[in-house]
Amino acid sequence: MIFTLTLNPCLDRYLYIDDLIEDDTVRVKKVSDYPAGKGIDVSRVINELGGHSVAIALLGGHTGQIIQKMLNEEGVVYASVFTHKETRVNTILQKGNTQYRMSLPGPEVSDEEERKIIKTIDTLLRQGDFLILSGSLAKGIKSSIYLEICKFARKKGAKVYLDSDGKPLMLGIKCPPDGIKPNLHEFSRLYGKVPESHEELKDALIEVSKKYGINEILLTLGKDGALCYVDNSLYRVSVPEVPVKSAVGAGDSFLAAYCMYREAGEPVEEALRVAGAASSATVITPGTELCHKKDVEKLMKDVQVERL
C-alpha cells in the first residue's frame, strides 16, 4: 500500500477574471475549488491512474470538511488527523495565462496533534508499504518531523520518499529516505550550487546520492523532462512538447506514477515512462486539476527513457 502525508494541506480556490484593475470592481467569471497539498495531489493522481493509496492529512474546520467531501467524490481514500483550527484556503486569481497567487499561512499545530500524526502513521504502516512525505510543514510542527517519521518507517521495512525543501529536507535526508524528488531549484540548494552543464548535473546526482546514501533521486526539469539516478544508474526522461495551462502538481504527478508502478513491481524504465507522461498530462489541465488517465495513456508513446 502507498501512504501519503500532507502536513500543510489547503483548499485552492481559483477565481477566473478578465482583468485586474486598481480601485475597480473585479467581476469573477468562474470559481473552481481543488483539494490541495503535495501528498493529497500524489494520492489523487494514484487514484486517477487506477492505483490504491491512503492520503493522511491534517484537516480541520469547515474547509477540512469540504476537502474530505471532494476527496470522497473523487474516490480518494484518506485518513484525516483532526485539528481544532481551520484548514487554510489559498486564492488564485487567473487572468488569461497570468496568475496572482495568495498563499495563506496554515493553522498552528499543537504538540498533541503532532503526536497524533506520528501515531496514525505508525499504526497504519507495514513492512513493504510505500510512504511519501510531501510538502511544507504547518506552523508549530518541528522541522525534524520528516526525519523522525523516516527513521521509524524504515525500521518497519517501509520504503520512504521525501519531497520537500529547506530545513525539513536537509534534516530528513539524514535518515536517509529511499528516494527524493526535487526540482532543479531544490536540488541546487541541496547540492550547494546550480550545476552549470548537463554533465555537471549528472555528476551532482551521483555525488548527492553517495554523500547522503539516497538510492533514488528523481530530478524533475519541467519541459526538459527529468534526470534520475536509480540503483546506481542514470536515466534521462524526455517528454513531448505540450500546451501548458498550469504546471501546478506536475512534479507530484511524476512522483505518484513512479511510486505506483514501482510498488507494483514494474521495472524502473516503465515507471519513469508513466511518470513522464503523468507529469506532461498534468500541465495541460487548468488550475490544480492534475492529470487524466486517458491523457497519460495517450502521451506515454511520446515519452522516451534512456539509460545513460
C-alpha positions as CSV (number, residue, x, y, z in Angstrom):
1,M,0.0,0.0,0.0
2,I,1.1,3.6,-0.7
3,F,0.5,6.2,2.0
4,T,1.0,9.9,1.5
5,L,1.4,12.5,4.2
6,T,0.3,16.2,3.9
7,L,1.1,18.3,6.9
8,N,0.1,21.7,5.4
9,P,-3.0,21.0,3.2
10,C,-5.2,23.7,1.7
11,L,-8.2,24.3,-0.5
12,D,-7.1,26.1,-3.7
13,R,-9.8,28.5,-4.9
14,Y,-9.3,29.7,-8.5
15,L,-11.1,32.9,-9.4
16,Y,-11.2,33.4,-13.2
17,I,-11.3,37.1,-14.2
18,D,-10.9,39.2,-17.4
19,D,-8.8,42.0,-15.8
20,L,-7.5,43.2,-12.5
21,I,-8.0,47.0,-12.2
22,E,-7.0,49.0,-9.2
23,D,-9.9,50.6,-7.2
24,D,-12.4,49.0,-9.5
25,T,-14.9,46.1,-9.1
26,V,-13.5,42.9,-10.4
27,R,-16.1,40.6,-11.8
28,V,-15.4,36.9,-11.3
29,K,-16.5,34.7,-14.2
30,K,-16.0,31.3,-12.6
31,V,-14.8,29.8,-9.3
32,S,-13.1,26.4,-9.2
33,D,-12.0,24.7,-5.9
34,Y,-9.5,21.9,-5.7
35,P,-8.2,19.9,-2.7
36,A,-4.5,20.6,-2.5
37,G,-1.3,19.9,-0.8
38,K,1.5,17.8,-2.3
39,G,0.7,14.5,-0.6
40,I,-3.0,14.9,-1.4
41,D,-2.1,15.6,-5.0
42,V,0.0,12.4,-5.1
43,S,-2.9,10.3,-3.8
44,R,-5.3,12.0,-6.3
45,V,-3.1,11.0,-9.2
46,I,-2.6,7.4,-8.0
47,N,-6.4,7.2,-7.7
48,E,-6.9,8.6,-11.2
49,L,-4.5,6.1,-12.7
50,G,-6.3,3.2,-11.1
51,G,-4.0,2.6,-8.2
52,H,-4.5,2.5,-4.4
53,S,-3.3,4.8,-1.7
54,V,-4.3,6.4,1.6
55,A,-3.9,10.1,1.9
56,I,-3.0,11.0,5.5
57,A,-3.8,14.7,6.0
58,L,-4.1,17.2,8.9
59,L,-7.6,18.7,8.3
60,G,-9.8,20.9,10.4
61,G,-12.9,23.1,10.4
62,H,-15.4,23.7,7.6
63,T,-12.6,23.8,5.0
64,G,-11.3,20.5,6.1
65,Q,-14.8,19.0,5.7
66,I,-15.0,20.5,2.2
67,I,-11.7,18.8,1.3
68,Q,-12.9,15.5,2.7
69,K,-16.1,15.8,0.7
70,M,-14.2,16.5,-2.5
71,L,-11.8,13.5,-1.9
72,N,-14.9,11.3,-1.3
73,E,-16.4,12.5,-4.6
74,E,-13.1,11.6,-6.4
75,G,-12.9,8.2,-4.7
76,V,-9.6,9.0,-2.9
77,V,-9.2,7.0,0.3
78,Y,-8.0,9.2,3.2
79,A,-7.2,9.1,6.9
80,S,-7.8,12.6,8.5
81,V,-5.9,13.7,11.5
82,F,-8.2,16.2,13.1
83,T,-7.0,19.7,14.1
84,H,-9.1,22.2,16.1
85,K,-8.2,25.0,13.7
86,E,-9.5,25.8,10.2
87,T,-7.6,24.4,7.2
88,R,-6.2,27.3,5.0
89,V,-7.7,28.5,1.7
90,N,-5.4,29.8,-1.0
91,T,-6.8,32.2,-3.5
92,I,-5.5,32.3,-7.1
93,L,-6.6,35.0,-9.5
94,Q,-6.4,33.6,-13.0
95,K,-6.3,36.3,-15.8
96,G,-5.7,34.5,-19.1
97,N,-2.3,32.9,-18.7
98,T,-1.3,35.1,-15.8
99,Q,-1.8,34.0,-12.1
100,Y,-1.8,36.0,-8.9
101,R,-1.3,33.5,-6.1
102,M,-2.2,34.4,-2.5
103,S,-1.0,31.7,-0.2
104,L,-2.3,31.9,3.3
105,P,-0.4,30.6,6.4
106,G,-1.7,27.3,7.8
107,P,-3.0,26.9,11.3
108,E,-0.6,26.3,14.2
109,V,-0.4,22.6,15.2
110,S,-0.2,21.6,18.8
111,D,2.2,19.0,20.2
112,E,-0.7,16.7,20.9
113,E,-1.8,16.9,17.2
114,E,1.7,16.3,16.0
115,R,1.9,13.2,18.2
116,K,-1.4,12.0,16.8
117,I,0.0,12.4,13.2
118,I,3.0,10.2,14.1
119,K,0.8,7.6,15.9
120,T,-1.5,7.4,12.9
121,I,1.3,6.6,10.5
122,D,2.9,4.2,13.0
123,T,-0.5,2.4,13.3
124,L,-1.1,2.1,9.6
125,L,2.3,1.4,8.1
126,R,3.5,-2.1,7.5
127,Q,6.6,-3.8,6.0
128,G,6.8,-3.4,2.2
129,D,4.5,-0.3,2.2
130,F,5.5,3.0,0.5
131,L,5.3,6.2,2.5
132,I,5.5,9.5,0.6
133,L,6.3,12.6,2.7
134,S,5.5,15.7,0.7
135,G,5.4,19.4,1.1
136,S,5.8,22.1,3.6
137,L,5.1,22.0,7.4
138,A,2.3,23.8,9.2
139,K,3.1,26.2,11.9
140,G,4.1,24.5,15.2
141,I,5.4,21.3,13.6
142,K,9.1,20.8,14.3
143,S,11.4,20.8,11.3
144,S,12.7,17.3,12.2
145,I,9.4,15.6,11.8
146,Y,10.2,14.0,8.4
147,L,13.5,12.7,9.9
148,E,11.6,11.2,12.8
149,I,9.0,9.6,10.6
150,C,11.6,8.3,8.1
151,K,13.5,6.6,10.9
152,F,10.7,4.5,12.3
153,A,9.2,3.9,8.8
154,R,12.4,2.4,7.5
155,K,12.8,0.3,10.7
156,K,9.4,-1.2,9.9
157,G,10.7,-2.1,6.4
158,A,8.7,0.5,4.5
159,K,10.1,2.5,1.5
160,V,10.2,6.2,2.1
161,Y,10.2,9.0,-0.5
162,L,10.7,12.6,0.6
163,D,9.6,15.6,-1.5
164,S,10.2,18.8,0.5
165,D,12.6,21.8,0.7
166,G,14.7,23.8,3.1
167,K,15.3,22.5,6.6
168,P,12.7,19.7,6.6
169,L,14.5,18.2,3.5
170,M,18.0,18.8,4.9
171,L,17.1,17.1,8.2
172,G,15.0,14.4,6.5
173,I,17.8,13.1,4.3
174,K,19.9,12.3,7.4
175,C,17.8,9.2,7.8
176,P,18.1,8.7,4.8
177,P,14.9,8.1,2.8
178,D,15.0,5.6,-0.1
179,G,14.3,8.4,-2.6
180,I,13.8,12.1,-3.0
181,K,12.0,14.1,-5.8
182,P,13.5,17.6,-6.0
183,N,13.1,20.1,-8.8
184,L,16.2,21.9,-10.1
185,H,16.0,24.8,-7.5
186,E,15.5,22.4,-4.6
187,F,18.3,20.1,-5.8
188,S,20.7,23.1,-6.3
189,R,20.2,24.1,-2.7
190,L,20.9,20.6,-1.6
191,Y,24.0,20.3,-3.8
192,G,25.2,23.7,-2.8
193,K,25.2,25.4,-6.2
194,V,23.5,25.4,-9.5
195,P,25.1,22.9,-11.9
196,E,26.3,24.8,-15.0
197,S,26.0,22.0,-17.5
198,H,24.2,18.7,-18.2
199,E,27.4,16.8,-17.4
200,E,27.9,18.6,-14.1
201,L,24.2,17.8,-13.3
202,K,24.8,14.1,-13.8
203,D,27.9,14.2,-11.7
204,A,26.0,16.1,-9.0
205,L,23.2,13.5,-8.8
206,I,25.8,10.8,-8.3
207,E,27.6,12.9,-5.7
208,V,24.5,13.7,-3.7
209,S,23.3,10.0,-3.8
210,K,26.6,8.8,-2.4
211,K,27.0,11.6,0.1
212,Y,23.7,11.1,1.7
213,G,23.1,7.4,0.9
214,I,19.9,8.1,-1.1
215,N,19.3,5.3,-3.6
216,E,16.8,7.1,-5.8
217,I,16.9,10.8,-6.9
218,L,14.1,11.8,-9.3
219,L,15.1,15.3,-10.5
220,T,12.2,16.9,-12.5
221,L,13.2,19.5,-15.0
222,G,9.9,20.9,-16.3
223,K,9.7,20.9,-20.1
224,D,13.1,19.2,-20.2
225,G,11.6,16.1,-18.5
226,A,13.7,14.5,-15.8
227,L,17.1,13.2,-14.9
228,C,17.0,10.3,-12.5
229,Y,19.6,8.3,-10.6
230,V,18.2,4.9,-9.5
231,D,20.0,1.8,-8.3
232,N,23.4,3.3,-9.4
233,S,22.2,4.0,-12.9
234,L,21.4,7.3,-14.6
235,Y,18.2,7.8,-16.7
236,R,17.1,10.7,-18.9
237,V,13.4,11.1,-19.3
238,S,12.4,13.1,-22.4
239,V,8.8,14.4,-22.6
240,P,6.8,15.7,-25.5
241,E,6.1,19.3,-26.1
242,V,2.5,20.1,-24.9
243,P,0.4,23.2,-24.4
244,V,0.9,24.4,-20.8
245,K,-2.2,25.5,-18.9
246,S,-0.8,25.1,-15.4
247,A,2.4,23.5,-14.1
248,V,1.0,23.1,-10.6
249,G,1.2,19.5,-9.5
250,A,3.4,18.2,-12.4
251,G,6.2,17.1,-10.0
252,D,3.7,15.4,-7.7
253,S,2.2,13.6,-10.6
254,F,5.7,12.4,-11.6
255,L,6.3,11.0,-8.1
256,A,2.8,9.5,-7.9
257,A,3.1,7.5,-11.1
258,Y,6.6,6.4,-10.4
259,C,5.9,5.1,-6.9
260,M,2.6,3.4,-8.1
261,Y,4.4,1.4,-10.8
262,R,7.5,0.6,-8.6
263,E,5.2,-0.6,-5.8
264,A,3.5,-2.8,-8.3
265,G,6.9,-4.3,-9.2
266,E,7.3,-2.7,-12.6
267,P,10.9,-2.0,-13.9
268,V,12.5,1.4,-13.5
269,E,12.2,2.3,-17.2
270,E,8.4,1.7,-17.3
271,A,7.8,3.6,-14.0
272,L,9.8,6.6,-15.4
273,R,7.9,6.4,-18.7
274,V,4.5,6.6,-17.0
275,A,5.8,9.3,-14.6
276,G,6.9,11.5,-17.5
277,A,3.5,11.0,-19.2
278,A,1.7,11.8,-16.0
279,S,3.7,15.0,-15.5
280,S,3.0,16.1,-19.1
281,A,-0.7,15.3,-18.8
282,T,-0.9,17.5,-15.7
283,V,0.4,20.6,-17.3
284,I,-2.3,20.5,-20.0
285,T,-5.1,20.8,-17.3
286,P,-6.1,24.1,-15.7
287,G,-5.6,25.0,-12.0
288,T,-4.7,22.0,-9.8
289,E,-6.9,19.7,-11.8
290,L,-3.9,17.3,-12.3
291,C,-3.7,14.6,-15.0
292,H,-6.4,12.5,-16.6
293,K,-5.8,8.8,-17.2
294,K,-6.7,9.0,-20.9
295,D,-4.2,11.8,-21.5
296,V,-1.5,9.8,-19.6
297,E,-2.1,6.7,-21.8
298,K,-2.1,8.9,-25.0
299,L,1.2,10.6,-24.1
300,M,3.1,7.5,-22.9
301,K,4.2,6.6,-26.5
302,D,5.9,10.0,-26.8
303,V,7.9,9.7,-23.6
304,Q,11.5,8.5,-24.1
305,V,13.5,6.9,-21.3
306,E,17.2,6.5,-22.0
307,R,19.7,4.8,-19.7
308,L,22.9,6.8,-19.8
